[in-house]
Amino acid sequence: PNFDPLGLSKTADDETLKWYRAAELKHGRVAMLAALGFLVQNIYQLPDSPFQEANPINAVYKLWSERPLAIMQILTAIAAIEVLGNQVQLQTEDGGDLKWDPLGIKPN
């Protein structure tokens, strides 16, 4: 609870701290999904030419060169998720709590 090497919490109000917590949790979740995607892509690829690349970075380059609109579709989906997440976050009291627990594992 006292780990704040940059001292960001010393000058932040409660609303800003809530935003910091939400951003930290979101970035952690995205990093976990990205790590999982890196591993899965080495094992399984979709049966379409741009998706046959096992190296994730080369796959993005190949997708951009063959189907640039697919990249735009992915970026649009990411933007929609960000906007939806921010709207849900405005309605909650706890930073990072998106009120989504499909497995029912969140403690009460």
N, C-alpha and C positions, 0 to 999 in steps of 0.2 A: 504493500500500500504506500510505502514511502519512496518508491523508486521513481524519481523524476530528475534525471541528470541535467536536463536543460532548464529546469525550473519553470516549465510551462504552466503548472497548476497554481503557482504563487500569485499570478496576476489575472487569472481567468475567473470569470463569474460562473455560476452554476450552469447556465445554459451553454456556455462555451465548453465546460468540462463534459457535459452530456454529449456534445458534438464530438469532442476528442475521443471519448470512449466508444461512441458508435463508429467513428472512422477507424479506430484501432481494431475493433472486432471485425469490421467489414474487410479490411485489408488482410487480416489473418485468415479469414474464411476464403477469400479469393486466392491467397497464396497456397492454402491447402488444396483447393480444387485444381490450381495450376500444376502443382506437384503430382497430383493423381493423374491429371491429363497427360503429363509428360510420360509417366509410366505406362498408362494404358495404350498410348499411341504407339509405343514400341512393340506391343503385343498384338493389337488389333487395328486394322485400318478399314475404312469404308470402301466398298467395292466400286469406286469411281476413280478415274485417272488422277484428278488433283489431290485426292485423299490417300493415295498409295505411298506417299513419302513417310518413312518411319521417323526421320529427324524432324522435330516440331518446327524449328526455325525455317528449314528448307521447305516444309509443307506450307507455311504462310507465304513464302516467296512464290512458290509454284501456284498457289491458289490466287494470289494477286495477279500473276501474269496470265493465267488462263481464265479466271472468272472474277474480275474486279468487283462486279456487283455483289458477289457473295460476301466479300469483305465489308461492303457497305451494309449489307443485311445483318451481319454479325455486329457491327458497330451500332446500328440502330437498335438491335435487341439489347445490347449492353446499356445504351442510353435509357431505354424504356425501363429496364430493371432498376437503374439508378434512380430515376424519377419516382417509380413506384415505391422503392425502399425509402426514399426521403419523405414521401407522403405518409407512409405508415409510421416512420420514425417520429414525425410531428405529432402523432396521436398517442404516443406512448410516453411513459414517465422515465423508464430506464434506458440509458444510452445503449444502443445495439440490440435491443429487444424488438424483434420484428413480429412478435406474436405468431410465430410459425414453428410448431413442434409436432410434426406428423407422427413421430414415434412415441410421444408422451413421456419423454425422459427428463424434461425440465422440472427441477424441484419446486415445490410450492413455497 
